[in-house]
């Protein structure tokens, strides 16, 4: 391996991060609203929607992702291994995002076929884009400290995208659709596609691959797989990634139902009045109309407004948590910081089990605290995966960055598939009726359990798994030092030839 300067400029960190913002405008929409879009907008039965999300997700995880990992690691171009994929997939990603959230009138079976086809293609192009993008973080620099910093920049961008989706998407859908959610989703995706394509191009032009595979290194697919099988930190991170994304998809997909059917509407309205939210929207509209502009079309029902504020508070404090992440990781190591923060964030989720429908303030405060503690973990997951790639190189004298990241994206897609399918599957199992003004008590109980007990189980299992992850702070320092010496020796030998 050879590498040049390890320090990344702020411009490169921002340029790299914009790629995550672009991808997450679509990714967060899939996590939070795909089940809702299929069941309540496109009117696909909940059990069929669950099957589509689950099956396509598993195909993406265990077929598309590993194949893409092998291809990316063996890509040779004047731009490097991973950067060209960001360029090649930018436009197709945008086009398929628009198609996946369109609602053509095709009849009952035609709609299912259309949803299956467009979601499959979107998952395929997402993997072709996001796997090389993620692997790129492992070759921009060999410095673990710089990776911590890069991850913090990256996940601030992720949180911005999450804020846009979880707080502003429904108002955007209403504004851009003139009250028609189907038209609104389609038009919103057009906007996201244009923005995303531009951001991907910025990522491509502002980054550079520095950790470069030595020309004499050649490894077979069998050798890459054997390295993975012997890499215990990789096995732990694979399982951890699956569990984290089961949680994110399950609770993220269920919250919209939680506010609509579990929380007390009168108390939500009172909460909005007390904090002055309705007056703020009225004042904004008074200003806009006074300037001759159109009114801001915020959803008028209290559950939707409260749901948006709930998400906003959580995301804002996730960003605050990200600000603490690097300093804590530098002091205590990524593993211990991640495990402690994940456990505390889980306690905040378990608290939802005890809250009655009227406990609006407790729900809001608990989610803010959850957001803060979970925010500490978000940059560390991908930085730890990059460390696992270093660990593999350190142990085996071979580097296979993309296949390691592809395995983690297998976990990500598997977790999202299971979690997303659980949203629709739990609703179907409890007898959810799409579009109904109210739901039966046992359905509401299933929703309550999903956002508290059910979604806490994966996080608690993840905390337990970290006891088997051996890359603690002292080992991080040792790996970085010894790999740096090896790369310097290789560079000196190459210069002497």
Secondary structure, DSSP 4 states (H G I P E B T S, - for coil): -B----PPPHHHHHHHHHHHHHHHHHHHHHHHHHHHIIIIIS---HHHHHHHHHHHHHHIIIIIHHHHHHHHHT---TT-SSHHHHHHHHHHHHHHHHHHT-----HHHHHHHHHHHHHHHHHHHHHHHHHHHHHHTTTS-S-HHHHHHHHHHHHHHHHHHHHIIIIIHHHHHHHHHTT-HHHHHHHHHHHHHHHHHHHHHHHHHH----SB--TT----HHHHHHHHHT-HHHHHHHHHHHHHHHHHHHHHHHHHHIIIIIS-HHHHHHHHHHTTHHHHHHHHHHHHHHTTPPPP----SHHHHHHHHHHHHHHHHHHHHHHHHHHHHHHH-HHHHHHHHHHHHHHHHHGGGG--TT-HHHHHHHHHHHHHHHHHHHHHHHHHHHHHHHHHHHHHS---HHHHHHHHHHHHHHHHHHHHHHHHHHHHHTT--TT-SS--HHHHHHHHHIIIIIHHHHHHHHHHHGGG----HHHHHHHHHHHHHHHHHHHHHHHH-
